[in-house]
Amino acid sequence: MLEAVERRIGQYIAELEDRDAQELYCRLPAGKRLRARLILTIAGRGPAAVKTAAVVEMIHAASLLHDDVIDDADLRRGRPSLNALYGSKTSIMFGDVLYAKAFHELVDIDRQVARVLSHAVIELSLGERQDVLLSEQFNSDRDAYLKMIYQKTASLIEASAEAAAILAGKNREAYRIYGRNLGIAFQMIDDLLDITQSAEALGKPAMHDFEEGKTTLPYIYLYDALSEPDRRRLLALHRRPVTPESAAWIRERMEETGALERSRAEARGLIEEAIALMRREGEPELEAMARKMIERNY
């Protein structure tokens, strides 16, 4: 299903006529290709859909390169990140190359598709900035968290679904909402897994988000449910190296207060709405994709 997308991305990288860019791209792990799968499932596998999927995956890759620099991340999907291998300057500049090439190809697809995807990149960039700002202190504002993850993660998934619907002549509003719900739930589950899974399963250190200062939904719900002394203890652990003892204390409190299950239930509600939308549109593959999202453990 994705072979044509991979070939198209390879073609775009080759067109740069830059051996360094080709070597750097080969170092990038492909990941789940969720956005490409979404586009091809909605719009089929014609040339416009394949090209759109390739462009979106290049945009996503560029955003991750910048994200790893911002987070000082040494690992990406269990492999050394590009900034760990070559330094932050190289990672940022190659991200810029991918963004530029993606937009260069985007303008030839469809004007409406171009507007939808370029707006998503604006949202993505604003969300990245908000992620940094919210990490400067413990954030207990659920609405601020939800807006940030919509911008940083869900906006491009939402745009992928809407762009594919435009190409296929389908109900763009229904697919846009589906993509939005899928994207928000995807990030919520990622945030849960950061707490519940091992470093080996995650391909990065467990509880790394909290150590970086990121206050995700389970921490917000935990803070709401804790006594005042325990709140002070949680705040004292924020932005500090996570030890086995502190990790155990946080997980125990989350189980006791139901913070994890409450977060999981919120993600599940978004997925159920997405499934209902796709059932009305007669899209069993998209229903299955949404179910798989909520059941994943990595």
N, C-alpha and C positions, 0 to 999 in steps of 0.2 A: 504493500500500500504506500509505503514511504520512499521506496527506491527512487521514484521519479523526482521527489523533492530533494533527496540527497544529491542526485545527479545535477539538478538545477543549481543548488547551492555551490557544488563543486565547480560548475561552469562559471558562476559569478566570481568566485574566488580566482579562478584561472584568468578571467578577463582583466583582473587587476595587473597582470603581468609583473608580479612582484614575488620573488621566491621567499622572502621573509614572511609575507602575509600568508602564503601557502603553508609554510612550516608552522606558523602560529595557529592557523585554523586546524591543522591536523592534531594539535595538542588539546583542542577543546573537546570534552566529552559531549556526545550528542544529547543525552538526557532522554526524557520520555516522549518528546515531540508532541506534547498534548495539543498545542495550538495547530500544528499541521494536521494532525489526525482529525481535529474538529472541523477544519476547513474542508478537507477531502470528504468527510462523511456527509457534510451538508451540501456541498457544491459539486461533488463528483470529482473525477480525476482528469478533467480536461485541461488544456494548456493554461487557461487563466487561473484555475483553482490551484494548480501545481505552482505556478509563478507566485501567486499570493501567499501560499503556504511557505515557500522558500524565503520570501521577503520577510514574513512575520518571524520565522525562526532566526533569521539574521538579526532582526531588531531585538528579539529576546536574548540572543547570545551577547549582543553589544551591551544590553542593560546588565547582564550578569557580570560581565567583565568590569564594568564600573562599580557594581555593587560589591564585588570582592575586594576592590581597592578601598572603598569606603569602610568596609567591615574588617579590613586587615585579615582576610580569610586566606589560610594556607591550603585549604582543601576545597575542591568542588567535585561533588559526587564521588567522593572517595579517592580522587586523584589530585596531585598538586595543582593548585590554581595557577593561572598564567602569571599573575603578579608575584607569586612565590617563586616561579621559575625564572622570570625575566625582569621583574621589577614593576612597580606601579606605573611608571611612565609608559613603558611598552604596552601594558594592559589597557591603559586609558586611550592611547593613540590607536591601538588596533580596534578597540570598541568604536572609536570615531570613524574608522575606515568602514567597519561593518554597517554602522548607521548610514553613512553617506552612500554606500553602494546600494543598500536596501531602498533608500528614498529615490535614488537614480532609476532603479527598476520599477518602483511603485508608480511613478507618473505615467507609465505606459499601459497600466492595467485598466483602470476605470476611474473616472473623476470622483464618483461617490465613494468608491472603495478607498481611494487615496485620502479623501477627507476624513473618513472614519478612522483609518489607521494612523494618520498623522496626528489627529486629535488625541488618540490613545497614548501616543508617545509623549505628548505634552503632559497628560495626566500622570503617566509613569514617572516622568522626571520630577513633577511636583510631589508625587508620593515618596520618591526617594529622599527628597529634601525633608519632608515631614517626618519620615522614619528617623532621620538623623536628629531632628529637633526634639522629637518625643523621647529619644533615648538619653537625653541629657539629664533627665530626672525621672523618678518613678511616675508613670502615667496611669492614673486611675479613671480616666475619662473613656468610657466604652465607645462613645460616638466618635471621638478623635481617632481611636484605634481603627474603627470600621471604615472611616473615610480614608485613612492612610492605606489600609490593605486593598481597598477598592482601587485607589489610584495606582499604587505600586505594583499590584499583581493582577487584580481582576479586570482592570481597564483594557489590557491587551487581549485577554481571553474573550471578554465581551465584544471587543472590536473584531476579533477573528470570526466569531459566530455571525455577527451582523454583516461583515464584509462577504462572507460565504453566502449568506442568504440573499444579498444583493446580486451576486453573480448568478445564483440559481433561480432568481425571480420568486423567492419565497417570502413569507411574512417576516420582514426584518425585525419588527418589534418583538415578536415572540422569541426569535433566536437571540436577539440582543439580551433579553431578560434571562434566558437560559444561560448564556455565556457569563453574564454578570454573577448569577447565583453560583455557577460552577466555579468561577474564579475566586469568589469570596470564600466559599466552602473549602476550596483547594488550599488556600492560605491558612484558614482556621485549622484544618487537619495537619498541615505542616507544623503549625505552632504547637499543636498537641503532641505530635510525634517527637518534637524537640525535647519534650519533657519525659515522655513515656518510653522512648526507644533507646537502645544502646548506641554508642559511637560507631560500632561496627555496622549496625543496620542503617544508620543515618549517613555514613560516609563523612562525618564531621563530628566534633565533640558534642556530647549531649549537654543540654541546658546552656548551650553557647549563647542563645538569644538573651537570656537573663544576665549573663556575665557581661555582655556587650551593652546592657542597659535597656534592651527592648522589653517592654511590658506588654505581653500578648494577652489574649482574652482570658485564659485560665488564671493568670496572675491578677488580673483586674477583678475577676469573680472571687478569687481567694482573698484578696485584700478586703473586699466588701464583707466577707463572712467572718473575718478574724476578730478576736478580741483586741483591745488596744495594745496590750503588751506584745502579742504576737504580730500585730501590724508593725510595731517598732522593730521587731526582730527581722521581719521580711524586708523592711526598708534598709536595715543595716547590711543585709546580704546583697542588695541591689548593686550592680556594677562592680562586684567583687569576684575574684576567682571562686568557682564552684568547687567545693570539697565534697567527698563522699558523705560526710556528716550533714552538710547544709543541703545537699541534694535529697538525702533521705528525709530530712525534716520537711522540706517543701512538698515532696511527693506525699508524705503521710498527711500533711495538712490539707492537701488538695483532695485526697480520697475522703477524709473526714468531712470536709465541707461540701463535697459534691461539685467542686469547681471544674474538674475535668469532665464529668458527665454533663454538666450544664453547658459547657462549651461544645461538647460533641453533639448534644441535642440541638443546639442552634445551627450548627453546620448541617445536621441531618434535615432540619426543617427547610433550609434553602435547597437542598438536593431534592427533597420531596416535591417542592414547588416546581423545580426544573423538570423533574420526571413527568409531572402532570401536564406541563406545557407541551412536552415532546410527544406525549401520548395523544394529545389532541391534534398534533401536527402529523401523526403517523410516522414517527421516527424511532423505531425500536433500538437501533444502534446507539442513538444518543441517550435513550433511557438507560441502556446497559453501561454506557460510559459514565453516566452520573452515579449509578450504583457502585461501580468499581471505585469511584473517587472516594466515597464515604467509607468503604471497606478496606482501603489500602493501609499497610503498616510500614511503608517506607516512602 
